[in-house]
């Protein structure tokens, strides 16, 4: 059984008891972490694909240690110009060991409540977008019909604010 999971922005093919190096994670050494961004799970002959993620699937892992990778030398040179620059860096890594892969068991996300709030915000944004598509003369006519005073000195943005 193996899974393809997204960890710290990169995708990895993982199996149970596999050790791998990933970009530095914030958790301490010895802690257990779970990754909910599972893209695919192959359980013998049964293959499950997500679109983009498999809902309810998760991969559990234990953080073994934090370390730095080997030094990478960055050397720049322009011939016949006397330009040479030598730099280097060591990438911060975390070694993890995959403890389990499960198709079910992930916590339900709270995305549903956020979507409701976003749709209400979009409705008010749509009204403003509709008003911004109208001409100034049409906006002034609407303001007159609603009884708004002082519209002769208002600019288009002020008219939109007054009408919404």
C-alpha atoms as one frame of an Amber mdcrd trajectory, in Angstrom:
protein
   0.000   0.000   0.000   1.329   3.407  -0.931   0.018   6.957  -1.169   0.936
  10.159  -2.912   0.733  12.977  -0.383   1.556  16.686  -0.398   3.930  17.631
   2.420   5.250  21.185   2.806   4.381  22.103  -0.773   5.915  19.037  -2.466
   4.414  15.701  -3.461   5.876  12.453  -2.162   5.152   8.778  -2.782   5.097
   7.231   0.697   4.712   3.757   2.166   4.346   2.529   5.738   7.608   2.645
   7.794   9.365   4.670   5.092  11.811   7.383   6.180  12.101  10.509   4.080
  13.399  14.048   4.182  11.007  16.960   3.685  11.306  20.719   4.005  11.524
  21.890   7.622   8.293  21.364   9.585   7.342  23.544  12.568   6.612  20.670
  14.982   9.186  19.430  17.503  11.193  16.213  17.254   9.335  13.127  18.439
   5.879  14.596  17.740   3.337  12.839  15.547   1.848  14.716  12.603  -0.894
  13.923  10.103  -1.109  15.056   6.513  -4.605  15.443   5.035  -3.523  16.422
   1.517  -3.640  12.890   0.075  -3.788  12.893  -3.721  -3.848   9.141  -4.399
  -3.905   5.851  -2.491  -3.043   2.452  -3.984  -4.323  -0.378  -1.781  -3.206
  -3.533  -3.641  -5.583  -3.571  -6.631  -7.856  -0.748  -5.494  -6.667   2.713
  -6.561  -8.351   5.869  -5.227  -7.776   9.230  -6.884  -8.742  12.575  -5.423
  -9.974  15.593  -7.248  -7.725  17.188  -6.106  -7.618  15.574  -2.629  -9.202
  12.406  -1.243 -11.669  13.502   1.426 -11.239  11.640   4.692  -7.838  10.158
   3.828  -4.769  10.927   5.898  -1.155   9.897   6.352   0.347   9.746   9.839
   4.044  10.320  10.477   6.517  10.824  13.313   9.202  13.506  13.226  12.577
  11.887  13.808  14.949  14.868  13.642  15.633  18.298  12.192  18.840  18.766
  10.221  20.559  20.624   7.400  21.290  19.124   3.988  24.668  19.120   2.287
  26.071  22.457   1.214  25.096  23.609  -2.264  27.672  25.831  -3.979  26.354
  28.586  -6.240  29.140  29.924  -8.476  28.560  32.662 -11.033  31.127  33.776
 -13.585  31.197  35.928 -16.699  34.195  35.204 -18.842  36.640  37.937 -19.720
  34.854  40.405 -17.401  36.521  39.630 -14.080  33.165  38.779 -12.520  33.135
  35.831 -10.125  30.761  35.283  -7.197  30.760  32.224  -4.974  27.867  31.625
  -2.579  26.362  28.606  -0.913  23.590  27.503   1.377  22.351  24.506   3.363
  18.664  23.646   3.110  16.781  23.061   6.381  15.196  19.578   6.401  13.104
  17.348   8.643  13.403  13.578   8.674  10.048  11.840   9.137   8.908   8.229
   9.311   5.509   7.285   7.915   3.511   5.421  10.567   0.182   4.739   8.843
  -1.924   5.426   5.759  -5.707   5.430   6.104  -8.593   6.061   3.733 -10.874
   7.241   6.545 -10.323   9.088   9.779  -9.570  12.640   8.742 -11.502  15.317
  10.593 -14.281  17.097   8.745 -13.137  20.461   7.534 -14.892  23.709   8.431
 -15.003  24.885   4.832 -18.799  24.791   4.648 -19.266  27.693   7.081 -16.633
  29.747   5.336 -18.338  29.262   1.965 -21.601  30.688   3.307 -19.859  33.835
   4.521 -18.030  34.233   1.235 -21.215  33.971  -0.834 -22.832  36.770   1.203
 -19.777  38.946   0.591 -19.904  38.127  -3.116 -23.543  39.251  -3.354 -22.680
  42.706  -2.036 -19.630  42.820  -4.310 -21.828  41.891  -7.287 -24.143  44.852
  -6.561 -21.177  47.208  -6.569 -19.839  45.635  -9.766 -23.246  46.038 -11.425
 -23.392  49.693 -10.385 -19.852  50.330 -11.608 -20.861  49.113 -15.073 -23.552
  51.805 -15.336 -22.885  55.305 -16.617 -22.859  58.364 -14.349 -26.126  59.607
 -15.870 -27.861  56.300 -15.103 -26.514  56.387 -11.541 -27.805  59.951 -11.087
 -31.257  58.891 -12.303 -31.298  56.024  -9.797 -30.214  58.388  -7.017 -32.998
  60.858  -7.940 -35.584  58.081  -7.809 -34.361  57.063  -4.341 -34.456  60.669
  -3.142 -30.728  61.185  -2.536 -29.789  64.866  -2.444 -26.622  66.604  -3.656
 -26.020  64.265  -6.566 -24.907  66.987  -8.976 -21.534  67.342  -7.205 -20.982
  63.597  -6.648 -18.492  61.572  -8.624 -19.178  58.035  -9.826 -17.587  56.361
  -6.766 -19.640  58.560  -4.409 -22.846  57.710  -6.299 -22.098  53.979  -6.011
 -21.522  54.350  -2.257 -24.757  56.264  -1.826 -26.788  53.703  -3.776 -25.375
  50.630  -2.020
